[in-house]
Amino acid sequence: MKKFLGLQVPTSLPEICTREQAALLVYDMQTGIVSQIKNSEAIVANVGRVLKAARDARMRVFFTRHLSLPLELMGAFQLRMAMAWQRIDEPGLVKPWFLRDSPGFQIAPALTPLSSEAIFDKITMSAFEGTPLNIALRDCTVTAVVVVGIALEVGIEPTVLHAIDLGLIPVIISDACGSGNADAARRSLESLAFEGNTLVTDVATFTELIGRRGNDASALARA
């Protein structure tokens, strides 16, 4: 930990991935999105491993869900985005895939949130736009966000860039992030690495690290 003018400046993964400083963000792991990913079983399993490790360590956990507005409430951008996703060229052909009560809107059953965890719904790509996520993190004095979910090249990259603008340190667990296009996902990671503020790790490293931290915290609580 670097120190300067009374500040503590974390620079390494062990300093950042602590239950006190970081929260886990599970991004859009909805049944209707998971079903579109080729290696969905592996991604769900890896997100599950991360989620279990975070819960065991008593880390704060937040989920997001992408919400479709009814067709009558979609504006021009919402229609344009839906047309691009559904590969159609007429707004009248758009089908709202993620209406609130639809099966595809729900979080994958293997990852069902606990009552102690929050779910924020959004109509944007960034998890911070139009949701209480930033307020909730700030109120808990969280300074870093660990991100898993789908899709890396569509919603996770803009969420990470937004986190940076908010002064939060982003950590991506790359093998717990699904993608619709592997080349685009690789370019996203390369772009974030070039920007320089994002840490990238894997499931094994994170679970080992947060597990050790969680055990340390439990030992201190018992002392």
N, C-alpha and C positions, 0 to 999 in steps of 0.2 A: 504494500500500500504506500503510495507516494503521499507526502505531506507538504503543503505549501500554504502560507498565510492562514493557518488555522483550519485548512480544508484537508480532508482525506480524499485522495484521488485514486480510485480502484483502477487497475490496469490489467489484471489477470482474471481468468475464468474462476479460480477458487475464491478470489476476493469479491467477485460480482454475484456468483450463484450461491447466495445464502438465503435462508428463509426470511431473514430480516429485511434484506435489500431487494429481493427479486420476487416477482409473481409469475405464474405460468399462465399463458394465454393459449387456449385451444381454439384455433381459428376454423370455423365453418365445417366442422366434422359432422355434417348432416347426411342422412341416408341418401337423399337425392343428389348430393355432390359426390359422396364416396362411391356411389354406383357408377360414376362416369370415369373413374380412375382405373387404369389397367392393373396396377399392383395394389389394389385397395386393401386386401387382406393383410399384407405386410405393413402398410401404413397404419391401419387401425391397431394392429398388434404393437407396433412401436410407439404410437401415441399412448396406448394403454400402459406400456411399461413406464413411460415418462410420467403419466398421470399417477400411477401407483407410487412411484418414488417421491413425487411431489407431495402426495397425500400423507405418506408415511413420515415425511419430514415436516409436516404441518405447514407447507408452503401455501400461500394464497393462490386460488385457482379461479380463472375467469374463462367463460366460453362465449363465443359469438355465433350467431346464426344469420345467414343472409335471408332477408325477407322480401318477397315479391308483393308489391301493391296490387290491388285489383286493377284490371285493365282500365277501368273508368277513372282511376286515380293516377295512372302513370303519366308523367310529363314527357316532354320530348326526349330528354336524355335517358330516362328509364326505358322508354320504348326503343331508342337507338341501341342501348346496351343489350336489351333482350333480343333484338333482331340480330345483333352480332353473335351472341351466344348461340342462338337457335338457327343461325345461318339461313335466315329468311329475308326477303326484301320488301315486305309490306307490313306496316304496323298492325293492321287488322288481323294478321295471322299469328301475332304473339300469343303465347300461352304462359300465364304466370305459373312458373314451376314451383315456387316456394311460398305459396299462400300460407298464412299462419296455421291453419288447421289441417294442412295436407300432410300425408305420410312423409313425403320427401323433405319437409321442413325440419323434422325432428332430428335431434342428435342421435348418432349411431348407438344402438342399444348397449353395445359393449363399453361405451364411454359415458353412460348416463351420469349427469351431474348430481352431486350430493346437495343436500339442503343447505350446506355451509358454503356452497359455491354459487357464483352469479352467472346469469346468462343475459347477454345484451344482444338485442336484435338490431339490424342495420340494413339500410338500402344502398350502402356505399361500399367501396373496396376497403378503405381504411377502417380498421376497428375503432379508431378514435373519433371519426367524424359522425356527429349526431348521436353519440352514445355517452353514458356517464363514465366510461372506462378511465379516462385521464383523471377525473375528479376522484374516483374511488382509489386509484393508485396513489395519488398525491396525499389523500387523506390518511392513508396507511403508511406514509413516508417511504413508499416503494420507489426505488431509483433505477431499476432494471426490469425488463420484461423478457421472459423466455418464451419463444414462439414455436408452436407445432401446428400442423393442420394442413388444409388444402384451400387454395392451390398456391404454391410458392410464387409462380410467375404472374399470377393474376391479382390476388389480394394480400398475400403476405409481404411481398416487396413494398407496396405502397404503405402498408401498416408499419413496417420497420422504418421507412423513411419519415413517416409522420412521427413516430416515436422519437427519432433523432431530433426533429425540429422541436419537440416538446421537452428535450433535455433528458430523455430516458435512454439508458444503455440497452440496446437490443441484443439478444442472443438467439440465434437460429439453431435448432437441432435438425440438421439437414436430412438425416435418414428417418425423421418423423414428420417430414413435410412431403405431401404428395404433389403431383403436377399433372397437367393435361398434356404438356409438351416438354419432354426431357431437355431438349436443346434450349428452349426458352428459360426453363428453370435454371439450367447451368449458367446462362448469361446473367440471370438475376443475381445469382450468388457471386459471380465475377464482378458485376457492377457494384454490389454492396461491399465486397472486399476492397475494391479500388477506392470507394468513398472513404472507407477507413474506420468507421465508428461501430461496425457490427462485428460481434464475435460469432464464429460458426463452430459448432461442436457436433458430437454424435450421441446417440442414446446411451451407449455404454459409459462414455466419459461423464455425461451428466448424472446418470443414476448412481454411479460410484461416488461422485463428488457430493451430490446432495444427500446421499445416504450417510456419508461420513459426517457431513455437517449436521444432519438430523440427529444422529446418534450423539454428537457432541452437545447439541442443544438439550437433548433429553437428559444427558448426564448432568449438565449444569442445573437443570430444573430440579433434579432429585437431590442435589447437593445441599 
